[in-house]
């Protein structure tokens, strides 16, 4: 992917060029599909990768003057949009099912079959909201690493900090979320 082309289109979009969003899609589509595919791994899926990518992109494109600084920031916003869409889907599925066998979410397992684990996704979202109120940076690191699938280095670039800091904060965030989820989800 040509980072320069993405950055130029993001600047044009930010400046009010409505057509820039349409020209951006071909440049970022494969990366968005990769992120979505990681989020939606699992055999029993009703939320499809393509649908998630398109919905997330439409959600972002709906903001005519999206203040995106660069490629990393764009993918962070896309990850947040995907998180919101996946959580909304999980809420709908949980409302349909109500019950079932619930397992604890392992944050090192970067794949969430949403249909089978709707309650877990909702619990994770609630725990992330609590984490965000305590420490916004920890919450952003989880979004970037878990939902966007960014590496430690890419997360560090996006947050303008060191990889060592990201690793340390990632451990803190995982410990917090593990504690929160373990107290809420049956084993």
C-alpha positions in Angstrom: 0.0 0.0 0.0 1.4 3.4 -0.9 1.4 5.3 2.4 1.9 8.6 0.5 -1.2 8.1 -1.6 -3.2 7.2 1.5 -1.9 10.2 3.4 -2.6 12.6 0.5 -6.1 11.3 0.1 -6.7 11.6 3.9 -5.5 15.2 3.7 -7.8 15.9 0.8 -10.7 14.3 2.6 -9.9 16.4 5.7 -9.9 19.5 3.5 -13.4 18.8 2.3 -12.8 16.8 -0.9 -15.8 14.5 -0.8 -14.5 12.3 -3.7 -11.3 11.6 -1.8 -13.1 9.0 0.4 -14.1 7.1 -2.7 -10.5 7.2 -4.1 -9.2 6.0 -0.7 -11.2 2.8 -0.6 -9.2 0.9 -3.2 -5.9 1.7 -1.4 -7.1 0.6 2.0 -9.6 -2.2 1.1 -7.3 -5.2 1.4 -5.9 -4.0 4.8 -9.4 -3.4 6.1 -10.4 -6.9 5.0 -7.4 -8.4 6.7 -8.4 -6.6 10.0 -12.0 -7.7 9.6 -11.1 -11.3 8.8 -9.1 -11.5 12.0 -12.0 -10.2 14.0 -14.5 -12.5 12.5 -12.7 -15.9 12.4 -14.9 -18.8 13.2 -17.1 -21.4 11.5 -20.6 -20.2 12.5 -20.6 -16.6 11.2 -23.5 -14.5 10.2 -21.5 -11.2 10.2 -19.4 -11.5 7.0 -15.9 -9.9 6.5 -17.0 -7.9 3.4 -20.1 -6.6 5.2 -18.0 -5.5 8.2 -15.5 -3.7 6.0 -18.2 -1.9 4.0 -20.2 -0.9 7.1 -17.1 0.4 8.8 -16.0 2.3 5.7 -19.5 3.8 5.3 -19.4 4.8 8.9 -16.1 6.6 8.4 -17.1 8.1 5.1 -20.2 9.5 6.6 -18.0 12.0 8.4 -17.4 14.5 5.6 -14.5 16.2 7.4 -12.9 13.3 9.2 -9.8 14.6 11.0 -7.4 11.8 10.2 -3.8 12.6 10.5 -2.2 9.6 8.7 -2.6 6.0 7.7 -2.2 4.7 11.3 -4.8 7.0 12.6 -7.2 6.0 9.8 -6.8 2.3 10.7 -7.3 3.1 14.4 -10.6 4.8 13.5 -11.5 1.9 11.3 -10.8 -0.5 14.1 -13.0 1.5 16.5 -15.8 1.5 13.9 -15.4 -2.3 13.4 -15.5 -2.7 17.2 -18.7 -0.8 17.4 -20.3 -2.7 14.6 -19.2 -6.1 16.0 -20.5 -5.2 19.4 -23.8 -4.0 17.9 -24.1 -7.3 16.1 -23.2 -9.2 19.3 -25.9 -7.3 21.1 -28.5 -8.3 18.5 -27.4 -11.9 18.6 -27.4 -12.0 22.4 -30.9 -10.5 22.5 -32.0 -13.3 20.1 -30.3 -16.1 22.0 -30.2 -15.2 25.7 -28.2 -17.9 27.3 -25.9 -20.6 26.2 -22.4 -21.8 27.1 -20.2 -18.8 27.8 -16.4 -19.0 27.8 -13.8 -16.5 29.1 -12.3 -14.3 26.4 -8.5 -14.7 25.9 -7.0 -11.5 24.7 -4.1 -13.2 23.1 -6.5 -15.1 20.9 -7.1 -12.4 18.3 -10.1 -14.1 16.8 -13.6 -13.7 18.1 -16.4 -15.7 16.4 -19.0 -13.1 17.2 -22.1 -15.3 16.8 -20.9 -18.0 19.2 -19.5 -15.5 21.7 -21.9 -12.6 21.7 -22.0 -12.4 25.5 -18.2 -12.4 25.7 -18.0 -9.6 23.2 -20.5 -7.5 25.1 -18.6 -8.2 28.4 -15.4 -7.2 26.7 -17.0 -4.0 25.4 -18.2 -3.1 28.9 -14.8 -3.8 30.4 -13.2 -1.6 27.7 -15.5 1.2 28.6 -14.5 0.9 32.3 -10.9 0.8 31.3 -11.3 3.9 29.1 -12.7 5.8 32.0 -9.7 4.8 34.1 -7.0 5.2 31.4 -7.8 6.2 27.9 -4.3 5.2 26.6 -4.7 1.6 27.8 -8.1 1.4 26.1 -6.6 2.8 22.8 -3.8 0.2 23.0 -6.4 -2.6 23.3 -8.3 -1.2 20.3 -5.2 -0.9 18.2 -3.7 -4.2 19.1 -6.9 -6.3 19.5 -9.4 -4.8 17.1 -7.1 -3.3 14.5 -4.5 -6.0 14.7 -1.7 -3.6 14.7 1.8 -4.8 15.8 3.5 -3.4 18.9 5.6 -1.2 16.6 2.6 0.1 14.6 0.7 0.8 17.8 3.8 2.7 19.1 3.9 4.8 15.9 0.2 5.6 16.1 0.4 6.6 19.7 3.8 8.4 19.3 5.5 6.4 22.1 8.0 3.6 22.4 7.4 0.0 21.6 8.6 -0.8 25.2 5.8 1.5 26.6 3.2 -0.2 24.4 4.4 -3.7 25.6 4.2 -2.5 29.3 0.8 -0.8 28.9 -0.5 -3.8 26.9 0.3 -6.1 29.8 -1.5 -3.7 32.2 -4.6 -3.5 29.9 -4.7 -7.3 29.5 -4.4 -7.8 33.3 -7.2 -5.4 33.9 -9.5 -6.9 31.3 -8.7 -10.4 32.4 -9.7 -9.5 36.0 -12.9 -7.7 34.8 -14.0 -10.6 32.5 -13.1 -13.3 34.9 -15.4 -11.7 37.5 -18.3 -11.4 35.1 -18.2 -14.5 32.8 -18.8 -18.0 34.1 -16.0 -20.5 33.4 
